[in-house]
């Protein structure tokens, strides 16, 4: 499964919970505007691909830049991790993590600020059916 198809499956699974919909913020971005059933914007979400199953996904990782970008939209920022067997998601205002200098993927040449999230009560889970 490609990264974009993992993102699509994750965002579709997320909005199905409340019979909403989504619109990509820009074609090259993994950010989405989340709409309720009346097409009113209710949140922005960033989808991060995690090539692990939910039970083995921790610590979850995302770049600080990706978090900053979705937070700058100001409307209920959410992070969704697209795992192999479902999604993990949380409201950025409720979750907490640790920031370190490093790489999301070991083979990348450049380092940047990475946020690490351990398992916590504010994360929600949806398994793919």
CORSULKA-V731702 format. One record per residue. RES is the residue in one small letter. PSI is psi in whole degrees, 0 to 359 (NA if undefined). BURIAL is # if it has 24 or more other C-alpha atoms within 12 Angstrom, else .. D_LAST is the distance of its C-alpha to the last C-alpha in whole Angstrom. Layout:
res: {RES,RES}
psi: {PSI,PSI}
burial: {BURIAL,BURIAL}
d_last: {D_LAST,D_LAST}
This chain:
res: {x,x,x,x,x,x,x,x,x,x,x,x,x,x,x,x,x,x,x,x,x,x,x,x,x,x,x,x,x,x,x,x,x,x,x,x,x,x,x,x,x,x,x,x,x,x,x,x,x,x,x,x,x,x,x,x,x,x,x,x,x,x,x,x,x,x,x,x,x,x,x,x,x,x,x,x,x,x,x,x,x,x,x,x,x,x,x,x,x,x,x,x,x,x,x,x,x,x,x,x,x,x,x,x,x,x,x,x,x,x,x,x,x,x,x,x,x,x,x,x,x,x,x,x,x,x,x,x,x}
psi: {133,164,315,326,328,318,313,314,320,312,324,318,318,310,339,333,320,22,39,198,180,160,132,135,318,148,333,7,144,25,144,144,129,129,143,186,341,9,22,131,130,347,169,144,148,131,121,129,131,111,53,165,158,315,344,19,344,145,141,145,147,149,148,328,319,320,314,320,315,328,326,343,340,357,96,65,134,143,133,123,123,100,174,329,9,195,153,132,159,153,131,327,341,335,160,149,190,138,132,158,128,205,140,317,131,331,353,145,332,151,158,179,126,136,131,130,122,168,137,164,340,353,144,156,141,120,144,143,NA}
burial: {.,.,.,.,.,#,#,#,#,#,#,#,#,#,#,.,.,.,.,.,#,#,#,.,.,.,.,.,.,#,#,#,#,#,#,.,.,.,.,.,.,#,#,#,#,#,#,#,#,#,#,.,.,#,.,.,#,.,#,#,#,#,#,#,.,#,#,.,#,#,.,.,.,.,.,#,#,#,#,#,#,#,#,#,#,#,#,#,#,#,#,#,.,.,#,.,#,.,.,.,.,.,.,#,.,.,.,.,.,.,.,.,.,#,#,#,#,.,.,.,.,.,#,.,#,#,.,.,.}
d_last: {16,19,19,19,16,14,16,15,11,12,14,12,10,13,15,12,13,17,17,18,19,20,23,24,27,28,27,28,26,23,24,22,24,22,23,22,22,26,26,27,27,26,25,24,22,22,19,20,18,18,18,17,14,14,16,19,19,22,24,22,25,25,29,31,32,28,28,32,31,28,30,33,31,32,29,27,26,22,21,17,17,14,13,12,9,8,11,15,17,20,23,26,29,27,26,29,29,32,33,35,36,34,32,28,28,31,32,33,37,37,36,35,34,31,29,28,25,25,23,24,23,22,19,16,13,9,6,4,0}
